[in-house]
């Protein structure tokens, strides 16, 4: 199949603010139209045909990936009461097995959920939650069998292995148990797949609606306090939040509002020893931490500040133990861990040695513990899980991610660069490469970016990435505005009417890598997914000359049309990120960068577009329409491929081996376009 499919043009005309727009590929939204399915399958066949010569390379990459991943592996067990919970994987099996042991790690293993058995007969299978009841006798879990992120909620008796008479469709797989272990809370989805209701199910009979959120801009989720005293109903848009709490001991409790929502104010609460602690951005763009007696929470005069606001450091999260507070602080792009002794208010930071690294909180369910579990990684250091003795200030390594084929961090160099954006802003760039690299511009380079929702792309280790580094690649992450790497101001400077900063920051990062001799345009590949796929689409329109090839994973590229359709999942809640295009200033701003609306008659780099047919976040037709318009408009003969996983959603294949094959396909595309062979 040497000729690409050509999608039919069927003009669909809309008009907003006096501007007439023609969408030739609007018809691709017709999910049940056999012609749409035929077009997507034809694109898949064309992609396979054009990549057929890379199959030996794909197979080689896949074998390399397997050689660097410990297929039979075990997570670090987490103690809850008298049980140790963990998951493990077995060579040849695609999904994890959830297990526990009672009393001791030397005890007999009990398998509580074998996902491989549940996934049998399904092309896609994902477990959304695994929630064990407080008495450890029951297990609630949610299953998604098509990638749509719509979960079926089940409850299993762990003594007998039998499923209870609980089979709840259309849930968000969000479960919190009451302390009696006979009642639980869960959330359900509305027509646009928004979690909007909280219900309480009683296993002894009965169910009631606890809360319903009418505002389409707010999602509902559940949580609980570390001391297990309260269950939280958390309501949030991208810029506003509200908390309700219930007594976890009372299976008939009524939710209590903590503080009424105020547009632009975000807060979360935690309970400790008769006090509520409040992390909020009220009068503090980078957040501050306050505390108040639980019986006086409604009186703002009783709130006392514990950690004040700092302009350069964001309080990203907290964790409250009986005697200690752990604060996760985002400072200069790095997540630092600060520990306070609440008995005397002294504090210290956990020290790390590398210039560029990432830390993550791990599961710490024991409210009374004086040991903090966290993980650490960098671009050269495999992920390590530590227990940190707070009193002794000592780390104990519990597990380091194994690379069976071998890996020596000293063979690589990791550093932080700073690119200069057009407005003078310094943009951080994290990169890694093998030692001995010559800065003569000849090196292949993969530049990755995201830049939305305040999400930080932390510089962590990837065993599969070694396949690029061992071939002489430079791998770089552009920490562009819109992300959260430099706190809330960094996030806010890359959204709404300032969204263009995200794209010019990425271009500046690419130009800086070229100026410093790391690569050159004909050796430079770029990659991004979802909102990062929007980034890829935008910069390809703006500076196609700067890049040789690109991979866009489930790219959000039909931004204006999606944001004009409030019936789609996520649209209304996304107004706070992109703007509501029913208002002219946001319409014009989105129109200026929306990739589908800005495809031009110009040469484009080689491009691979990956999509998921059941994707609820970025509908499959966005990448399909983008591909069709590029085919009809671009002036080059460079390779343009669209590959749609017809059985999956936003995250691609659920089977870990199939996911590696998808990555091998993407890497093979990049390597092939840059002149590498098997």
Secondary structure by P-SEA (a helix, b strand, c coil): cccccccbbbbbbbbcccbbbbbccccccccccaaaaaaaaaaaaaaaaaaccaaaaaaaaaaaaaaaccccccccccccccbbbbccccccccbbbbccccccccccccccccccccccccccccccbbbbcccccbbbbbbbcccccbbbbbbbcccccccccccccccccbbbbcccccccccccccccccccbbbbbbcccccccccccccccbbbbbbbccccccccccccccccbbbbbccccccbbbbbbcccccccccccccccccbbbbbccccccccbbbbbcccccccccccccccccccccccccccccccbbbbbcccccbbbbbbbccccccccccccccccbbbbbcccccccccccccccccccccbbbbbbcccccbbbbcccccccccccccccccbbbbbbcccbbbbbbbbcccccccccccbbbbbbbbbcccccccccccccaaaaaaabbbbbbccccccccccaaaaaaccccccaaaaaaaaaaaaaaaaacccccccbbbbcccaaaaaaaaaaacccccccbbbbcccccccccccccccccccccccccccccccaaaaaaaaacccccccccccccbbbbbbbcccccccaaaaaaaaaaaaaccccccbbbbbbcccccccccccaaaaaaaaaaaaaaaaaaacccc
